[in-house]
Amino acid sequence: MARQRGVDRRDGVLAFVIAALAIIHTRIVTKLRNALDEHEREKRRLQSILRVRDAPRAHGDGLFEPIGVARSSFSRRNGTPRQGGALVPLARCEIKLEAKLPRALLEGLEEYSHAWVIYVFHANTNLTGTRAGGAAKGKVSVPRLDGGRVGALATRTPHRPVPVGLSVGTVERVDTERGVVVLGGMDLVDGTPVLDIKPYVPFCDSIDGAKAPNWVGREAVGKDEPLKIERVDFAERASAPLSSSFVRSSSAKALYSGVDAFKSFVKEVLSYDIRSIRERNAPPEKRKFDTYRVILCDVEVEYTITDRVVEVIGATAIPHEVFDDFERAKAEIEAREALGELPKRRAAK
């Protein structure tokens, strides 16, 4: 009997130790994930600054540094709409001012319903060529024209002679103390360098009698629009992966209140056919893929399209996107500052 009590006591101690180790393990993993996420955000910030600092010198303009870097729902170019606002109103964008800027810059912005954001198309595939003085494209293919070509300056294409973008979004939240503004309906890629934020003023920004071609008007968003998706469904097998991916994604949790809000955003994005023109127009037997993927808030969403019906079939959290080497980017910035090629950054207080 005494021996049995001793065994039970040892088993109890062992169970307690195992439970304690499990708790410690969970806390360590959580801290490591948070540290890695912070590392990724700093990496994106440095690389964005490096890109935008280079671009104006190549064009012979004055030197502009971004006032902040956007944390966006759109992890990559794929899936990012060329028009924000009414197309994907649930998209979220958090802009944090650089540490050296006064937080008072944001005071009063909360009194406006909307704001303009001026930024750099840092993720352009042709950014290097335009910096080096290469020839800019004259015409671009327009998705809503099913591949029809229009002059680049008559569209909102990112591929412009000077890669600067302009978008308007709803002012969701302004945190003056932290130097953060959260905007809704924004079409910025994560890591976008932001050059300026301006309030939307209805009496002068809304122009009576303004006109635009039919293919960019609301009348184009109808049954015959080539990008129109009739319905977005979520397969039962996708429910658990979506929930677990949301929990693991610091970006998703920072921008959305819960998994249901995130799913609503995913549904909005996939309500338009975001595939390439070639893939969209190819006969089913000649398409390259049976399933498609889009990365939103560092969550890779897998889906299928059949007769303009989208079905989400899976999701995987991708906590760390693949970027250029962090240390190399940081070292390059520091070296250029030492050589006087870039103005030195002020140390954060």
Secondary structure, DSSP 8 states (H G I E B T S, - for coil): -HHHHHHHHHHHHHHHHHHHHHHHHHHHHHHHHHHHHHHHHHHHHHHHHHHHHHHHHHHT------SEEEEESB-SSTT--SS-TTS-TT-EEEEEE-TTS-GGGGTTGGG-SEEEEEEE-TT-TTHHHHHTT----SEEE-GGGTT-EEEGGGS--S--SS-EEEEEEEEEEEETTTTEEEEES---BTT-EEEEEEE--HHHHS-TT----GGGSGGGSSTT-TTB-SEEEE-GGGHHHHHHHHHH-HHHHHH-SSHHHHHHHHHHHTTB--S-HHHHHS-GGG-S-SSEEEEETTEEEEEEEETTEEEEEEEEE-SS---S-HHHHHHHHHHHHHTTSS-------
